[in-house]
Amino acid sequence: MPGLGHRFHPVDPRAPRLPELTREFATRGVVNGGFADIAEAIEAEVARRKGKRIPLNIDGATAVIYANSASRRR
């Protein structure tokens, strides 16, 4: 599934910090953070179905940032 997993690493080393930043900015009211929640729910559902965790990669984490940024401007 695009946006999840990494070819060489169990966790894409670039990805985890971006959702963390989204949540930090959401607590300050800069973005709503809803797309970070959606990404987390997708990770959980994929883990449930596959029987193992497949975390966001940089593409998925970047999509969270872009989506939260776009939703804030509306």
N, CA, C, O and CB atoms as a CASP TS submission, in Angstrom:
PFRMAT TS
TARGET T0000
AUTHOR 0000-0000-0000
METHOD Language model
MODEL 1
PARENT N/A
ATOM      1  N   MET     1       0.852  -1.169   0.000  1.00  0.00           N
ATOM      2  CA  MET     1       0.000   0.000   0.000  1.00  0.00           C
ATOM      3  C   MET     1       0.899   1.234   0.000  1.00  0.00           C
ATOM      4  O   MET     1       1.784   1.338   0.849  1.00  0.00           O
ATOM      5  CB  MET     1      -0.970  -0.003   1.225  1.00  0.00           C
ATOM      6  N   PRO     2       0.703   2.154  -0.910  1.00  0.00           N
ATOM      7  CA  PRO     2       1.541   3.352  -0.941  1.00  0.00           C
ATOM      8  C   PRO     2       1.462   4.117   0.376  1.00  0.00           C
ATOM      9  O   PRO     2       0.392   4.256   0.969  1.00  0.00           O
ATOM     10  CB  PRO     2       1.126   4.262  -2.100  1.00  0.00           C
ATOM     11  N   GLY     3       2.606   4.606   0.815  1.00  0.00           N
ATOM     12  CA  GLY     3       2.659   5.389   2.043  1.00  0.00           C
ATOM     13  C   GLY     3       3.003   4.577   3.272  1.00  0.00           C
ATOM     14  O   GLY     3       3.181   5.134   4.355  1.00  0.00           O
ATOM     15  N   LEU     4       3.098   3.259   3.116  1.00  0.00           N
ATOM     16  CA  LEU     4       3.424   2.385   4.241  1.00  0.00           C
ATOM     17  C   LEU     4       4.627   1.515   3.909  1.00  0.00           C
ATOM     18  O   LEU     4       4.823   1.113   2.762  1.00  0.00           O
ATOM     19  CB  LEU     4       2.218   1.506   4.612  1.00  0.00           C
ATOM     20  N   GLY     5       5.423   1.234   4.922  1.00  0.00           N
ATOM     21  CA  GLY     5       6.553   0.324   4.770  1.00  0.00           C
ATOM     22  C   GLY     5       7.761   0.971   4.122  1.00  0.00           C
ATOM     23  O   GLY     5       7.683   2.057   3.547  1.00  0.00           O
ATOM     24  N   HIS     6       8.882   0.270   4.233  1.00  0.00           N
ATOM     25  CA  HIS     6      10.133   0.724   3.632  1.00  0.00           C
ATOM     26  C   HIS     6      10.876  -0.493   3.122  1.00  0.00           C
ATOM     27  O   HIS     6      10.889  -1.542   3.767  1.00  0.00           O
ATOM     28  CB  HIS     6      11.003   1.529   4.650  1.00  0.00           C
ATOM     29  N   ARG     7      11.476  -0.353   1.995  1.00  0.00           N
ATOM     30  CA  ARG     7      12.152  -1.472   1.347  1.00  0.00           C
ATOM     31  C   ARG     7      13.347  -1.992   2.155  1.00  0.00           C
ATOM     32  O   ARG     7      13.611  -3.195   2.145  1.00  0.00           O
ATOM     33  CB  ARG     7      12.614  -1.056  -0.031  1.00  0.00           C
ATOM     34  N   PHE     8      14.065  -1.120   2.846  1.00  0.00           N
ATOM     35  CA  PHE     8      15.295  -1.517   3.518  1.00  0.00           C
ATOM     36  C   PHE     8      15.244  -1.464   5.041  1.00  0.00           C
ATOM     37  O   PHE     8      16.067  -2.099   5.701  1.00  0.00           O
ATOM     38  CB  PHE     8      16.394  -0.660   3.050  1.00  0.00           C
ATOM     39  N   HIS     9      14.307  -0.729   5.607  1.00  0.00           N
ATOM     40  CA  HIS     9      14.257  -0.539   7.058  1.00  0.00           C
ATOM     41  C   HIS     9      12.903  -0.984   7.608  1.00  0.00           C
ATOM     42  O   HIS     9      11.885  -0.847   6.931  1.00  0.00           O
ATOM     43  CB  HIS     9      14.522   0.938   7.421  1.00  0.00           C
ATOM     44  N   PRO    10      12.886  -1.517   8.835  1.00  0.00           N
ATOM     45  CA  PRO    10      11.591  -1.845   9.439  1.00  0.00           C
ATOM     46  C   PRO    10      10.739  -0.593   9.668  1.00  0.00           C
ATOM     47  O   PRO    10       9.511  -0.649   9.593  1.00  0.00           O
ATOM     48  CB  PRO    10      11.802  -2.581  10.767  1.00  0.00           C
ATOM     49  N   VAL    11      11.394   0.528   9.946  1.00  0.00           N
ATOM     50  CA  VAL    11      10.734   1.829  10.087  1.00  0.00           C
ATOM     51  C   VAL    11      11.523   2.816   9.246  1.00  0.00           C
ATOM     52  O   VAL    11      12.740   2.923   9.396  1.00  0.00           O
ATOM     53  CB  VAL    11      10.652   2.293  11.600  1.00  0.00           C
ATOM     54  N   ASP    12      10.846   3.538   8.364  1.00  0.00           N
ATOM     55  CA  ASP    12      11.522   4.562   7.559  1.00  0.00           C
ATOM     56  C   ASP    12      12.097   5.596   8.520  1.00  0.00           C
ATOM     57  O   ASP    12      11.334   6.256   9.225  1.00  0.00           O
ATOM     58  CB  ASP    12      10.538   5.232   6.517  1.00  0.00           C
ATOM     59  N   PRO    13      13.411   5.756   8.569  1.00  0.00           N
ATOM     60  CA  PRO    13      14.014   6.653   9.563  1.00  0.00           C
ATOM     61  C   PRO    13      13.612   8.116   9.406  1.00  0.00           C
ATOM     62  O   PRO    13      13.794   8.908  10.330  1.00  0.00           O
ATOM     63  CB  PRO    13      15.503   6.548   9.489  1.00  0.00           C
ATOM     64  N   ARG    14      13.076   8.478   8.266  1.00  0.00           N
ATOM     65  CA  ARG    14      12.688   9.874   8.037  1.00  0.00           C
ATOM     66  C   ARG    14      11.259  10.170   8.485  1.00  0.00           C
ATOM     67  O   ARG    14      10.903  11.332   8.680  1.00  0.00           O
ATOM     68  CB  ARG    14      12.836  10.216   6.570  1.00  0.00           C
ATOM     69  N   ALA    15      10.450   9.150   8.648  1.00  0.00           N
ATOM     70  CA  ALA    15       9.013   9.344   8.791  1.00  0.00           C
ATOM     71  C   ALA    15       8.471   9.637  10.192  1.00  0.00           C
ATOM     72  O   ALA    15       7.591  10.491  10.301  1.00  0.00           O
ATOM     73  CB  ALA    15       8.356   8.166   8.298  1.00  0.00           C
ATOM     74  N   PRO    16       8.923   9.003  11.258  1.00  0.00           N
ATOM     75  CA  PRO    16       8.224   9.138  12.546  1.00  0.00           C
ATOM     76  C   PRO    16       8.102  10.566  13.082  1.00  0.00           C
ATOM     77  O   PRO    16       7.112  10.885  13.741  1.00  0.00           O
ATOM     78  CB  PRO    16       8.922   8.317  13.559  1.00  0.00           C
ATOM     79  N   ARG    17       9.050  11.401  12.824  1.00  0.00           N
ATOM     80  CA  ARG    17       9.009  12.744  13.392  1.00  0.00           C
ATOM     81  C   ARG    17       7.905  13.611  12.789  1.00  0.00           C
ATOM     82  O   ARG    17       7.394  14.496  13.474  1.00  0.00           O
ATOM     83  CB  ARG    17      10.342  13.418  13.197  1.00  0.00           C
ATOM     84  N   LEU    18       7.529  13.393  11.555  1.00  0.00           N
ATOM     85  CA  LEU    18       6.534  14.253  10.919  1.00  0.00           C
ATOM     86  C   LEU    18       5.149  14.150  11.566  1.00  0.00           C
ATOM     87  O   LEU    18       4.547  15.188  11.839  1.00  0.00           O
ATOM     88  CB  LEU    18       6.432  13.908   9.454  1.00  0.00           C
ATOM     89  N   PRO    19       4.615  12.953  11.823  1.00  0.00           N
ATOM     90  CA  PRO    19       3.340  12.903  12.544  1.00  0.00           C
ATOM     91  C   PRO    19       3.448  13.475  13.968  1.00  0.00           C
ATOM     92  O   PRO    19       2.494  14.067  14.472  1.00  0.00           O
ATOM     93  CB  PRO    19       2.840  11.461  12.605  1.00  0.00           C
ATOM     94  N   GLU    20       4.605  13.296  14.609  1.00  0.00           N
ATOM     95  CA  GLU    20       4.807  13.893  15.930  1.00  0.00           C
ATOM     96  C   GLU    20       4.689  15.414  15.853  1.00  0.00           C
ATOM     97  O   GLU    20       4.028  16.033  16.687  1.00  0.00           O
ATOM     98  CB  GLU    20       6.182  13.492  16.501  1.00  0.00           C
ATOM     99  N   LEU    21       5.327  16.005  14.861  1.00  0.00           N
ATOM    100  CA  LEU    21       5.240  17.455  14.683  1.00  0.00           C
ATOM    101  C   LEU    21       3.806  17.888  14.403  1.00  0.00           C
ATOM    102  O   LEU    21       3.355  18.920  14.900  1.00  0.00           O
ATOM    103  CB  LEU    21       6.156  17.910  13.542  1.00  0.00           C
ATOM    104  N   THR    22       3.094  17.099  13.608  1.00  0.00           N
ATOM    105  CA  THR    22       1.698  17.421  13.319  1.00  0.00           C
ATOM    106  C   THR    22       0.889  17.466  14.607  1.00  0.00           C
ATOM    107  O   THR    22       0.089  18.378  14.811  1.00  0.00           O
ATOM    108  CB  THR    22       1.093  16.396  12.342  1.00  0.00           C
ATOM    109  N   ARG    23       1.095  16.491  15.469  1.00  0.00           N
ATOM    110  CA  ARG    23       0.364  16.461  16.747  1.00  0.00           C
ATOM    111  C   ARG    23       0.760  17.637  17.640  1.00  0.00           C
ATOM    112  O   ARG    23      -0.087  18.225  18.313  1.00  0.00           O
ATOM    113  CB  ARG    23       0.626  15.133  17.483  1.00  0.00           C
ATOM    114  N   GLU    24       2.051  17.976  17.641  1.00  0.00           N
ATOM    115  CA  GLU    24       2.499  19.138  18.432  1.00  0.00           C
ATOM    116  C   GLU    24       1.820  20.416  17.945  1.00  0.00           C
ATOM    117  O   GLU    24       1.352  21.216  18.755  1.00  0.00           O
ATOM    118  CB  GLU    24       4.039  19.293  18.350  1.00  0.00           C
ATOM    119  N   PHE    25       1.765  20.609  16.643  1.00  0.00           N
ATOM    120  CA  PHE    25       1.123  21.799  16.089  1.00  0.00           C
ATOM    121  C   PHE    25      -0.389  21.765  16.297  1.00  0.00           C
ATOM    122  O   PHE    25      -1.017  22.811  16.455  1.00  0.00           O
ATOM    123  CB  PHE    25       1.442  21.929  14.602  1.00  0.00           C
ATOM    124  N   ALA    26      -0.973  20.571  16.297  1.00  0.00           N
ATOM    125  CA  ALA    26      -2.413  20.454  16.543  1.00  0.00           C
ATOM    126  C   ALA    26      -2.749  20.882  17.969  1.00  0.00           C
ATOM    127  O   ALA    26      -3.778  21.519  18.195  1.00  0.00           O
ATOM    128  CB  ALA    26      -2.891  19.007  16.295  1.00  0.00           C
ATOM    129  N   THR    27      -1.899  20.542  18.928  1.00  0.00           N
ATOM    130  CA  THR    27      -2.167  20.951  20.310  1.00  0.00           C
ATOM    131  C   THR    27      -2.091  22.461  20.464  1.00  0.00           C
ATOM    132  O   THR    27      -2.693  23.023  21.378  1.00  0.00           O
ATOM    133  CB  THR    27      -1.181  20.282  21.266  1.00  0.00           C
ATOM    134  N   ARG    28      -1.359  23.118  19.582  1.00  0.00           N
ATOM    135  CA  ARG    28      -1.265  24.582  19.605  1.00  0.00           C
ATOM    136  C   ARG    28      -2.321  25.256  18.737  1.00  0.00           C
ATOM    137  O   ARG    28      -2.414  26.483  18.709  1.00  0.00           O
ATOM    138  CB  ARG    28       0.110  25.015  19.149  1.00  0.00           C
ATOM    139  N   GLY    29      -3.116  24.459  18.029  1.00  0.00           N
ATOM    140  CA  GLY    29      -4.168  25.015  17.191  1.00  0.00           C
ATOM    141  C   GLY    29      -3.708  25.489  15.824  1.00  0.00           C
ATOM    142  O   GLY    29      -4.450  26.180  15.126  1.00  0.00           O
ATOM    143  N   VAL    30      -2.498  25.129  15.433  1.00  0.00           N
ATOM    144  CA  VAL    30      -1.975  25.547  14.130  1.00  0.00           C
ATOM    145  C   VAL    30      -2.598  24.709  13.012  1.00  0.00           C
ATOM    146  O   VAL    30      -2.922  25.240  11.949  1.00  0.00           O
ATOM    147  CB  VAL    30      -0.432  25.423  14.099  1.00  0.00           C
ATOM    148  N   VAL    31      -2.768  23.414  13.242  1.00  0.00           N
ATOM    149  CA  VAL    31      -3.460  22.501  12.329  1.00  0.00           C
ATOM    150  C   VAL    31      -4.451  21.695  13.154  1.00  0.00           C
ATOM    151  O   VAL    31      -4.387  21.701  14.383  1.00  0.00           O
ATOM    152  CB  VAL    31      -2.448  21.557  11.566  1.00  0.00           C
ATOM    153  N   ASN    32      -5.369  21.002  12.486  1.00  0.00           N
ATOM    154  CA  ASN    32      -6.343  20.250  13.284  1.00  0.00           C
ATOM    155  C   ASN    32      -5.864  18.859  13.668  1.00  0.00           C
ATOM    156  O   ASN    32      -6.382  18.288  14.629  1.00  0.00           O
ATOM    157  CB  ASN    32      -7.633  20.135  12.530  1.00  0.00           C
ATOM    158  N   GLY    33      -4.905  18.296  12.963  1.00  0.00           N
ATOM    159  CA  GLY    33      -4.334  17.001  13.337  1.00  0.00           C
ATOM    160  C   GLY    33      -5.162  15.797  12.950  1.00  0.00           C
ATOM    161  O   GLY    33      -4.770  14.664  13.230  1.00  0.00           O
ATOM    162  N   GLY    34      -6.292  16.015  12.316  1.00  0.00           N
ATOM    163  CA  GLY    34      -7.173  14.910  11.964  1.00  0.00           C
ATOM    164  C   GLY    34      -6.549  13.893  11.026  1.00  0.00           C
ATOM    165  O   GLY    34      -6.833  12.699  11.122  1.00  0.00           O
ATOM    166  N   PHE    35      -5.707  14.357  10.128  1.00  0.00           N
ATOM    167  CA  PHE    35      -5.104  13.427   9.176  1.00  0.00           C
ATOM    168  C   PHE    35      -4.033  12.551   9.830  1.00  0.00           C
ATOM    169  O   PHE    35      -3.774  11.445   9.356  1.00  0.00           O
ATOM    170  CB  PHE    35      -4.498  14.198   8.009  1.00  0.00           C
ATOM    171  N   ALA    36      -3.417  13.020  10.897  1.00  0.00           N
ATOM    172  CA  ALA    36      -2.504  12.170  11.671  1.00  0.00           C
ATOM    173  C   ALA    36      -3.303  11.048  12.331  1.00  0.00           C
ATOM    174  O   ALA    36      -2.836   9.911  12.408  1.00  0.00           O
ATOM    175  CB  ALA    36      -1.734  13.005  12.747  1.00  0.00           C
ATOM    176  N   ASP    37      -4.508  11.370  12.808  1.00  0.00           N
ATOM    177  CA  ASP    37      -5.381  10.349  13.394  1.00  0.00           C
ATOM    178  C   ASP    37      -5.785   9.316  12.348  1.00  0.00           C
ATOM    179  O   ASP    37      -5.813   8.117  12.629  1.00  0.00           O
ATOM    180  CB  ASP    37      -6.632  10.997  14.007  1.00  0.00           C
ATOM    181  N   ILE    38      -6.097   9.785  11.144  1.00  0.00           N
ATOM    182  CA  ILE    38      -6.475   8.872  10.063  1.00  0.00           C
ATOM    183  C   ILE    38      -5.306   7.959   9.706  1.00  0.00           C
ATOM    184  O   ILE    38      -5.491   6.754   9.533  1.00  0.00           O
ATOM    185  CB  ILE    38      -6.935   9.662   8.819  1.00  0.00           C
ATOM    186  N   ALA    39      -4.107   8.522   9.595  1.00  0.00           N
ATOM    187  CA  ALA    39      -2.928   7.714   9.275  1.00  0.00           C
ATOM    188  C   ALA    39      -2.680   6.658  10.352  1.00  0.00           C
ATOM    189  O   ALA    39      -2.332   5.518  10.044  1.00  0.00           O
ATOM    190  CB  ALA    39      -1.688   8.612   9.119  1.00  0.00           C
ATOM    191  N   GLU    40      -2.860   7.040  11.607  1.00  0.00           N
ATOM    192  CA  GLU    40      -2.684   6.101  12.711  1.00  0.00           C
ATOM    193  C   GLU    40      -3.727   4.980  12.633  1.00  0.00           C
ATOM    194  O   GLU    40      -3.411   3.819  12.895  1.00  0.00           O
ATOM    195  CB  GLU    40      -2.785   6.838  14.066  1.00  0.00           C
ATOM    196  N   ALA    41      -4.947   5.321  12.279  1.00  0.00           N
ATOM    197  CA  ALA    41      -6.001   4.313  12.139  1.00  0.00           C
ATOM    198  C   ALA    41      -5.707   3.365  10.978  1.00  0.00           C
ATOM    199  O   ALA    41      -5.969   2.165  11.072  1.00  0.00           O
ATOM    200  CB  ALA    41      -7.362   4.990  11.932  1.00  0.00           C
ATOM    201  N   ILE    42      -5.170   3.894   9.894  1.00  0.00           N
ATOM    202  CA  ILE    42      -4.800   3.047   8.751  1.00  0.00           C
ATOM    203  C   ILE    42      -3.692   2.094   9.154  1.00  0.00           C
ATOM    204  O   ILE    42      -3.757   0.905   8.842  1.00  0.00           O
ATOM    205  CB  ILE    42      -4.355   3.906   7.543  1.00  0.00           C
ATOM    206  N   GLU    43      -2.665   2.601   9.848  1.00  0.00           N
ATOM    207  CA  GLU    43      -1.583   1.724  10.330  1.00  0.00           C
ATOM    208  C   GLU    43      -2.142   0.608  11.205  1.00  0.00           C
ATOM    209  O   GLU    43      -1.742  -0.548  11.067  1.00  0.00           O
ATOM    210  CB  GLU    43      -0.533   2.538  11.119  1.00  0.00           C
ATOM    211  N   ALA    44      -3.061   0.946  12.101  1.00  0.00           N
ATOM    212  CA  ALA    44      -3.643  -0.050  13.003  1.00  0.00           C
ATOM    213  C   ALA    44      -4.438  -1.103  12.231  1.00  0.00           C
ATOM    214  O   ALA    44      -4.351  -2.294  12.528  1.00  0.00           O
ATOM    215  CB  ALA    44      -4.545   0.634  14.037  1.00  0.00           C
ATOM    216  N   GLU    45      -5.206  -0.663  11.248  1.00  0.00           N
ATOM    217  CA  GLU    45      -6.009  -1.608  10.461  1.00  0.00           C
ATOM    218  C   GLU    45      -5.123  -2.521   9.616  1.00  0.00           C
ATOM    219  O   GLU    45      -5.387  -3.719   9.504  1.00  0.00           O
ATOM    220  CB  GLU    45      -6.991  -0.849   9.556  1.00  0.00           C
ATOM    221  N   VAL    46      -4.076  -1.954   9.023  1.00  0.00           N
ATOM    222  CA  VAL    46      -3.145  -2.783   8.242  1.00  0.00           C
ATOM    223  C   VAL    46      -2.469  -3.799   9.159  1.00  0.00           C
ATOM    224  O   VAL    46      -2.322  -4.963   8.784  1.00  0.00           O
ATOM    225  CB  VAL    46      -2.076  -1.900   7.527  1.00  0.00           C
ATOM    226  N   ALA    47      -2.058  -3.379  10.349  1.00  0.00           N
ATOM    227  CA  ALA    47      -1.432  -4.295  11.308  1.00  0.00           C
ATOM    228  C   ALA    47      -2.404  -5.413  11.698  1.00  0.00           C
ATOM    229  O   ALA    47      -2.014  -6.576  11.803  1.00  0.00           O
ATOM    230  CB  ALA    47      -0.968  -3.527  12.569  1.00  0.00           C
ATOM    231  N   ARG    48      -3.660  -5.050  11.908  1.00  0.00           N
ATOM    232  CA  ARG    48      -4.660  -6.052  12.271  1.00  0.00           C
ATOM    233  C   ARG    48      -4.830  -7.084  11.152  1.00  0.00           C
ATOM    234  O   ARG    48      -4.897  -8.286  11.408  1.00  0.00           O
ATOM    235  CB  ARG    48      -6.007  -5.375  12.580  1.00  0.00           C
ATOM    236  N   ARG    49      -4.898  -6.602   9.922  1.00  0.00           N
ATOM    237  CA  ARG    49      -5.131  -7.505   8.795  1.00  0.00           C
ATOM    238  C   ARG    49      -3.899  -8.330   8.433  1.00  0.00           C
ATOM    239  O   ARG    49      -4.015  -9.503   8.079  1.00  0.00           O
ATOM    240  CB  ARG    49      -5.578  -6.713   7.591  1.00  0.00           C
ATOM    241  N   LYS    50      -2.721  -7.715   8.522  1.00  0.00           N
ATOM    242  CA  LYS    50      -1.487  -8.406   8.125  1.00  0.00           C
ATOM    243  C   LYS    50      -0.855  -9.196   9.265  1.00  0.00           C
ATOM    244  O   LYS    50      -0.043 -10.092   9.032  1.00  0.00           O
ATOM    245  CB  LYS    50      -0.486  -7.405   7.597  1.00  0.00           C
ATOM    246  N   GLY    51      -1.232  -8.859  10.506  1.00  0.00           N
ATOM    247  CA  GLY    51      -0.631  -9.537  11.648  1.00  0.00           C
ATOM    248  C   GLY    51       0.724  -8.993  12.029  1.00  0.00           C
ATOM    249  O   GLY    51       1.433  -9.594  12.836  1.00  0.00           O
ATOM    250  N   LYS    52       1.093  -7.857  11.455  1.00  0.00           N
ATOM    251  CA  LYS    52       2.347  -7.186  11.812  1.00  0.00           C
ATOM    252  C   LYS    52       2.227  -5.710  11.485  1.00  0.00           C
ATOM    253  O   LYS    52       1.451  -5.310  10.617  1.00  0.00           O
ATOM    254  CB  LYS    52       3.560  -7.816  11.067  1.00  0.00           C
ATOM    255  N   ARG    53       3.005  -4.914  12.189  1.00  0.00           N
ATOM    256  CA  ARG    53       2.964  -3.466  11.985  1.00  0.00           C
ATOM    257  C   ARG    53       3.741  -3.095  10.726  1.00  0.00           C
ATOM    258  O   ARG    53       4.866  -3.550  10.520  1.00  0.00           O
ATOM    259  CB  ARG    53       3.539  -2.721  13.213  1.00  0.00           C
ATOM    260  N   ILE    54       3.129  -2.270   9.894  1.00  0.00           N
ATOM    261  CA  ILE    54       3.791  -1.718   8.711  1.00  0.00           C
ATOM    262  C   ILE    54       3.630  -0.205   8.817  1.00  0.00           C
ATOM    263  O   ILE    54       2.612   0.340   8.391  1.00  0.00           O
ATOM    264  CB  ILE    54       3.177  -2.292   7.348  1.00  0.00           C
ATOM    265  N   PRO    55       4.624   0.477   9.380  1.00  0.00           N
ATOM    266  CA  PRO    55       4.474   1.911   9.675  1.00  0.00           C
ATOM    267  C   PRO    55       4.533   2.798   8.437  1.00  0.00           C
ATOM    268  O   PRO    55       4.958   2.383   7.359  1.00  0.00           O
ATOM    269  CB  PRO    55       5.544   2.344  10.638  1.00  0.00           C
ATOM    270  N   LEU    56       4.087   4.036   8.637  1.00  0.00           N
ATOM    271  CA  LEU    56       4.172   5.036   7.574  1.00  0.00           C
ATOM    272  C   LEU    56       5.602   5.168   7.070  1.00  0.00           C
ATOM    273  O   LEU    56       6.560   5.059   7.836  1.00  0.00           O
ATOM    274  CB  LEU    56       3.659   6.393   8.070  1.00  0.00           C
ATOM    275  N   ASN    57       5.728   5.401   5.791  1.00  0.00           N
ATOM    276  CA  ASN    57       7.027   5.772   5.245  1.00  0.00           C
ATOM    277  C   ASN    57       7.011   7.285   5.001  1.00  0.00           C
ATOM    278  O   ASN    57       6.052   7.963   5.369  1.00  0.00           O
ATOM    279  CB  ASN    57       7.345   4.976   3.919  1.00  0.00           C
ATOM    280  N   ILE    58       8.045   7.799   4.396  1.00  0.00           N
ATOM    281  CA  ILE    58       8.140   9.248   4.212  1.00  0.00           C
ATOM    282  C   ILE    58       7.009   9.783   3.341  1.00  0.00           C
ATOM    283  O   ILE    58       6.561  10.912   3.540  1.00  0.00           O
ATOM    284  CB  ILE    58       9.485   9.613   3.595  1.00  0.00           C
ATOM    285  N   ASP    59       6.545   8.996   2.384  1.00  0.00           N
ATOM    286  CA  ASP    59       5.442   9.451   1.533  1.00  0.00           C
ATOM    287  C   ASP    59       4.146   9.574   2.330  1.00  0.00           C
ATOM    288  O   ASP    59       3.415  10.553   2.177  1.00  0.00           O
ATOM    289  CB  ASP    59       5.244   8.488   0.356  1.00  0.00           C
ATOM    290  N   GLY    60       3.861   8.600   3.168  1.00  0.00           N
ATOM    291  CA  GLY    60       2.664   8.664   4.006  1.00  0.00           C
ATOM    292  C   GLY    60       2.738   9.790   5.018  1.00  0.00           C
ATOM    293  O   GLY    60       1.754  10.496   5.241  1.00  0.00           O
ATOM    294  N   ALA    61       3.908   9.963   5.634  1.00  0.00           N
ATOM    295  CA  ALA    61       4.083  11.030   6.625  1.00  0.00           C
ATOM    296  C   ALA    61       3.977  12.407   5.976  1.00  0.00           C
ATOM    297  O   ALA    61       3.414  13.330   6.564  1.00  0.00           O
ATOM    298  CB  ALA    61       5.438  10.886   7.332  1.00  0.00           C
ATOM    299  N   THR    62       4.511  12.544   4.781  1.00  0.00           N
ATOM    300  CA  THR    62       4.423  13.812   4.066  1.00  0.00           C
ATOM    301  C   THR    62       2.966  14.105   3.679  1.00  0.00           C
ATOM    302  O   THR    62       2.529  15.255   3.729  1.00  0.00           O
ATOM    303  CB  THR    62       5.323  13.787   2.807  1.00  0.00           C
ATOM    304  N   ALA    63       2.221  13.069   3.296  1.00  0.00           N
ATOM    305  CA  ALA    63       0.803  13.258   2.974  1.00  0.00           C
ATOM    306  C   ALA    63       0.039  13.787   4.181  1.00  0.00           C
ATOM    307  O   ALA    63      -0.861  14.614   4.031  1.00  0.00           O
ATOM    308  CB  ALA    63       0.177  11.938   2.492  1.00  0.00           C
ATOM    309  N   VAL    64       0.391  13.316   5.378  1.00  0.00           N
ATOM    310  CA  VAL    64      -0.251  13.816   6.605  1.00  0.00           C
ATOM    311  C   VAL    64       0.012  15.313   6.747  1.00  0.00           C
ATOM    312  O   VAL    64      -0.899  16.085   7.044  1.00  0.00           O
ATOM    313  CB  VAL    64       0.271  13.050   7.863  1.00  0.00           C
ATOM    314  N   ILE    65       1.261  15.717   6.533  1.00  0.00           N
ATOM    315  CA  ILE    65       1.630  17.131   6.646  1.00  0.00           C
ATOM    316  C   ILE    65       0.866  17.968   5.615  1.00  0.00           C
ATOM    317  O   ILE    65       0.264  18.987   5.957  1.00  0.00           O
ATOM    318  CB  ILE    65       3.157  17.310   6.457  1.00  0.00           C
ATOM    319  N   TYR    66       0.895  17.530   4.351  1.00  0.00           N
ATOM    320  CA  TYR    66       0.228  18.295   3.299  1.00  0.00           C
ATOM    321  C   TYR    66      -1.279  18.395   3.542  1.00  0.00           C
ATOM    322  O   TYR    66      -1.870  19.464   3.385  1.00  0.00           O
ATOM    323  CB  TYR    66       0.495  17.657   1.936  1.00  0.00           C
ATOM    324  N   ALA    67      -1.893  17.280   3.923  1.00  0.00           N
ATOM    325  CA  ALA    67      -3.340  17.277   4.141  1.00  0.00           C
ATOM    326  C   ALA    67      -3.724  18.186   5.305  1.00  0.00           C
ATOM    327  O   ALA    67      -4.707  18.921   5.218  1.00  0.00           O
ATOM    328  CB  ALA    67      -3.837  15.850   4.403  1.00  0.00           C
ATOM    329  N   ASN    68      -2.961  18.141   6.385  1.00  0.00           N
ATOM    330  CA  ASN    68      -3.262  19.030   7.517  1.00  0.00           C
ATOM    331  C   ASN    68      -3.046  20.470   7.149  1.00  0.00           C
ATOM    332  O   ASN    68      -3.806  21.335   7.585  1.00  0.00           O
ATOM    333  CB  ASN    68      -2.410  18.678   8.725  1.00  0.00           C
ATOM    334  N   SER    69      -2.037  20.757   6.362  1.00  0.00           N
ATOM    335  CA  SER    69      -1.779  22.134   5.935  1.00  0.00           C
ATOM    336  C   SER    69      -2.917  22.648   5.058  1.00  0.00           C
ATOM    337  O   SER    69      -3.369  23.781   5.222  1.00  0.00           O
ATOM    338  CB  SER    69      -0.442  22.223   5.176  1.00  0.00           C
ATOM    339  N   ALA    70      -3.374  21.817   4.132  1.00  0.00           N
ATOM    340  CA  ALA    70      -4.444  22.227   3.220  1.00  0.00           C
ATOM    341  C   ALA    70      -5.764  22.413   3.980  1.00  0.00           C
ATOM    342  O   ALA    70      -6.527  23.335   3.694  1.00  0.00           O
ATOM    343  CB  ALA    70      -4.619  21.185   2.092  1.00  0.00           C
ATOM    344  N   SER    71      -6.020  21.537   4.941  1.00  0.00           N
ATOM    345  CA  SER    71      -7.297  21.653   5.672  1.00  0.00           C
ATOM    346  C   SER    71      -7.309  22.872   6.576  1.00  0.00           C
ATOM    347  O   SER    71      -8.384  23.377   6.900  1.00  0.00           O
ATOM    348  CB  SER    71      -7.557  20.392   6.504  1.00  0.00           C
ATOM    349  N   ARG    72      -6.174  23.350   6.984  1.00  0.00           N
ATOM    350  CA  ARG    72      -6.088  24.534   7.847  1.00  0.00           C
ATOM    351  C   ARG    72      -6.437  25.803   7.080  1.00  0.00           C
ATOM    352  O   ARG    72      -6.992  26.742   7.652  1.00  0.00           O
ATOM    353  CB  ARG    72      -4.683  24.658   8.448  1.00  0.00           C
ATOM    354  N   ARG    73      -6.116  25.837   5.792  1.00  0.00           N
ATOM    355  CA  ARG    73      -6.336  27.032   4.985  1.00  0.00           C
ATOM    356  C   ARG    73      -7.795  27.237   4.620  1.00  0.00           C
ATOM    357  O   ARG    73      -8.158  28.321   4.164  1.00  0.00           O
ATOM    358  CB  ARG    73      -5.515  26.961   3.735  1.00  0.00           C
ATOM    359  N   ARG    74      -8.638  26.242   4.804  1.00  0.00           N
ATOM    360  CA  ARG    74     -10.049  26.361   4.401  1.00  0.00           C
ATOM    361  C   ARG    74     -10.864  27.090   5.414  1.00  0.00           C
ATOM    362  O   ARG    74     -12.067  27.272   5.224  1.00  0.00           O
ATOM    363  CB  ARG    74     -10.650  25.010   4.168  1.00  0.00           C
TER
END
